[in-house]
């Protein structure tokens, strides 16, 4: 007869200990509450300003609670600002940039994490160090380089890379690849090396190992990075403003500037336009939130 020892359940925590643990987290809860309020107050006040008529704001001031609320500023911003066209321009820039960034960075991460060769660590350090450069440092050299890079007039109305989506996409991909390569390489290093060895024994080449073995396992990480990249590239203001001078080709973040008059600034109208531009990124985050959180927390309990 086999006797199985059953361990006694752990005694419940005493009330005094529970109070000590609760007090220990008071500081964390207070910090998170303060940070949440600091983030929400400007957003909520922008929304409130967008809902107020300009005449009411001019009479009572921006820091007042008088007057009716309506959606007239949103309708005017959508029609007067040409936001539908600018949203399309943002899609033409953000979608290729995100796809190219994920594809190229995943290839680079696969090369430096799954194979041991002479320059894998050097290249990883170079990609990571590229993120340390402020974009403004390279603005003038890149502008001059694109200005003197000829293109057929059938592709570019300026005859160069300036005033084209290609310039913005190339710079966005170049600046984002360092971060994505660093994150994906660390994720790929955590995958068992036996997977590649088994695939190699079965006759799989490098491309098949990358596309059929490693990439399917990296879907959570790719989803998390893809969500961040969509938000970052969609919200980018600097590079499109620098390289695109044709107003009809501007993305929505820079196109909101068209709501400013030459002699009059309608901040209520600008707030409405800015609020509209937030909606796509908010929808994308809510749709991909489960994948985003899964990608960030995957492996958090290992060790």
N, C-alpha and C positions, 0 to 999 in steps of 0.2 A: 504494500500500500504506500502510495506516494503522498506525502504531506506537503502542501504548498503553503509557504509562509506568506501571510498577507500583512503588509505594512500598515501601521495605524495612520489614518489621515492626519494631516498637519492640523494642529490646533488653530482655531480662528484667532485673528489678530485682536489684541486687546483694544478697548476704546481709546486708551491713552496713546497707543502706537498709531492708530488710525488718525488721531488728531495731529500727531507729529508729522506723519506723511502728508496730511492735507496742508499743514502750515508750510511744509517744504516746497509745495507747488504754488503757493500764493504768489511768489515773485514771478514765476513763469507765466501764470495766468494774467497777472497785472501787465507784464511786458507785452504779451500777445494782444491783450485788449487795447493797450495804448497804440501799438503799431497798426492794428486794424482800424482804429479810429483815425489815425493819421493818414492812412491810405484812402479811407472812405469819404472823409469830409470834403476834399477837393473834388472828387468825382460826383458826389451828391450835389455840391454847390454848382458845379458846371451844368448838371442836369436841370437844376432849379433855374439857373440863369437862362438856359435854352428855352424853358417853358414860359418865361415872362416876356411880355411885349416890351419893345425898346422904350416906348413912351413912358411906361410905368417906371422902368429902371432909371431913365433920365430924371424923372421927377423925384423919386424917393431914394435913389442911389442903389448900388449893387449889394450893399450890406443891409438890406431892409427886407421885410416880409410882407410888403403891401402889394396889392394888385392881383388881377386874375391870372390864371395859368391856362395856356392853350398850346396847340401844336402848329401855330402859324409859322414860327421860325423854322421848324423842320421842313415844312412844305416849301417855303421860300428857298432854303438852303439846297434842297434836292433839285429844284427846278432852276434856280438862278445860278447855282454853283456848278452845274453840269456833273454832278456826282456819279450818275450811271456810267458815263464815259471814263471817268477816273477810276472807278472800281474795275472796269475792264482792263485798264492799263496796269493796275496793281496785280491782277491775275496773270497778265502776260509777263510780268517780272517775277512775281513770287513763285509761281508753280515751276517754271524751268529751273530757277535758282535752287529751290528746295530739292528737286529731283536730282539735279547734277551734284549738289553738295552731298546728298546721302549716298549716291552711287560711287562717286570718286573717293569720299572719305572712308566708306566701307571697304573699298579695294585697298586703299592705303593701310587701313587698320589691319586688314587680313594679312598683308605682306609683312608688316612689322611685328605682328603678334603671334602668328602661327608658324613662322619660319625663322631660323637663325642664320643670318648672313651678316656681312661685314658692316653695312651701313644702316641696319634697321633702327638701332637706338639713336644714331645721329639724325636720321630723317625724322623720327618721332620728336626729338628735341627741337629740330628746326620748325616743324609744323606747330608745335606748342608755343615756341618763342615768337612766332609770327603774330600770335594774338596779343602779345604785349605791346605792339606798336600802336600808337594812337592813329586813327584813320586820318586825322588832319595833317599828320606829318607827310603822308604820301599823296595828299590831294593835288598839290601843284605838279609833281612829277607825272602822276597819272593823267592829269588833264592835258599836259603838253604831249605826252606819249600818244594819247587817243586823238589829239588834235592833228598829229602828223602821221597817223595811220590811215592810209587811203582805203576807201571802199568804193565800189561802183555806185553810181547815182541811182541805179535801180534798187539798191538796198538801203542806201543812206542819202537823204536829201542834202546833207552837208558835205558829202564826199569824203567823210572820215568817220571814225568811230563815235565822235560826239553826236549828240541828238539821236542816239539809237539805244534800243533796249539791250543790245549786245554788250555795250560798255558797262552798264549797270549790273547785268547778270554776271559778267566775268569778274567784276570786283567783289560782288556779294559772295560768289562761290569761293573766291580766293581767301577772303577774310573769314569765312565760316568754316572752311575745311579744317583748320587747326583744332578748333574746339571739338568738332565732331570726330575727327581722327583720334584725338586723345581719349574721348569717352568710349568710342567703339573698340579701340585697341585694348583698353582695360577690361571691357566686357568680354572680348574674345579670348583674352588670356585666361579668364576664369573657366572657360569651357575645357572639358577633358581633352588632353592631347591624344588619347586613344581613339577619339572620333576620326581625326585625320589619318591616323595610322591604319585604322580599319578600312577607311575609304581608299587609301593608297593600295592596300593589299587587294581590294576588290577591283583594282584597275582604274580608279578615278583619278583623273588628272587634276592640275591645280584649279582650273576653271570649274570643274565639276565639284570639287571640294568646296569651293567658295559659294557657288550658286545653289547646290543641292544639300549641303551639310551645314555650313556655318550661317549663311544668311537666314534660313528658316528658324534657326535657334536664336537669332538676334532680332526677331520681330518686336519683342517688347522694348528693347533699347532703341530700335529704329523708330518705333511709334512715339516714344518719349522725345527723342531728338527732333523728329519731324514736326511734332506739335510746337516745340520751342522755336524751330527755324521758321515755320509759317508765321508765327507771331512776330518774331524779330524782323524778318525780311519785309513783311507787310507794313510794319510800323516804321521802317527805315525812312528817314527824312533827308539825311545828308547827301548820300551818293546820287539819288535821282535829281536833287536840286542842283548838284554840281555838274552833272553830265548831260542833263536834258534841259534844253532851253525852249523847245517848242511846247507851248502850253497845252496843246491837244494830246501830247504824249506823257504828260505828268501822271504819276500815280496819285491815289486819293489823298495820301498824307501831305503831299506838297500842293495838290490841287485845291485844298481848302484855303490856301492863300488868296485864291481868286475871289473869295468872299469879302476881302478887304477893299474898301474904296480908296481913291486917291486922297480925298480930303476928309473922309468920314469913316470911322471905325464902328461897326455895329457888332459889339462883343456878344450880344445875345444871338445874333445870326451865326457868328463864328463858333460859339459854344454849341449851337445846334448841329452845325456841320461836323465839329469834332466828335460829338456824341454819336452821330450816324456812322462815322468811320470806325468806332469801337465795336459796333455790332458784329461784323464778320468774325473778328478774332474771338469775341466772346462766344459766338455760336460754335466755332471750331474747337475751342477749348472744352466746352460743355459736351460736345459730341465725342471727343477723344480723351475725356478726362480719365476714364477707366484705364485705357491703355497708357496714358501718361503717368498716372500714379503707379501702375504695375511696373512700368519700365524703371521708374526711379527707386522703387522699394525692393525690386528683385535682388536677392542676394543679401538683403540687410540682416537676415537672421542667420547667415552662414558664419561659420567660424567656431 
